[in-house]
Amino acid sequence: DPCSPRRTRNQDERMTDYLLVHGAGQGAWSWGRVWGYLTAPVEHPPRLYASRPANLVYPLDLPGHGADADGDTAVVRLEECVHAIVRAVEREGLKDVVLVGHGFAGGLLLQAAAALPKPPKRLVLVGAIVPVNQRNMLSALPQRVRAGFRLLAALSKLSRQNLKFPRLVIGRFLCNGMDPMEIILSLGFFGPLPVRVMKTKLDLGDGPPPCPVTYVVLNQDKVVPPERQERMAQRLPGVEIVPVDSCHQVTLYRPRELAEILRRYA
């Protein structure tokens, strides 16, 4: 598996681990290129035993997504997703962990960070949906996106099929600006959307997050406009805002740039 966890130092040394959490309807597969840049040697050709910027890089499949998409993704509960994140940190023994969340995973990570026995080293939210406390993720999206979601949900219910991003939406809104062949190669990987998770209110607490937060604003995003991203980011006290010229699907379009940002926190 090209995205499997990878140890890159002796167990007694201390380096940063990364947990990568994908967006709605995606999976660990979406982090493949970012994973490659994070785990690749800095020098070419690499020296024997040369250190790398990251220790363990673990891309997670949330319940009902990616390799775990056998069940009904639409009825996966928000609590299941948050528990999966906490459990992954504990099960994989992640230390000094940077939690990285794309899209709808941002709200999940904020809730998971507060549930971890030890706070993470940092949260990095990438074009992330951060609703007002006790509101759901859909409430944080633009009106036209919410209307489109309701229409697709109604059509999905009538046809008795899973709610997915249509190919047109993926090409024009999630992957705008990408090479057409790159879009075609990724289309088949997008899966059903976690409808119940997106409609569930998040408990983000009244205080600040338990660790520093970086918000990566995607300046070409047509799903969550950059102005809205900045407003959501500013709800987080002391947040660091980092702009990237990318569509929403930055993990496929600008993986090197994203990996370089993540390396800053190693």
Buried (B, 14 or more C-beta within 10 A) or exposed (E): EEBEBBEBBEEEEEBBBBBBBBBBBBBBBBBBBBBBBBBBEEEEEEEEEEBBBBBBBBBBBBBBBBEBBEEEBBEBBBEBBBBBBBEBBEEBEBBBBBBBBBBBBBBBBBBBBBEBEEBBBBBBBBBBBBBEEEEBBBBBBBEEBEEBBEEBBEEBEEEEEBBBBEEEBBBEBBBBEBEEEEBBEBEEBBBBBBBBBBBBBBBBEEEEBBBBBBBBBBEBBBBBBBEBBBEBBEBBEEBBBBEBEBBBBBBBBBBEBBBBBBBEBB
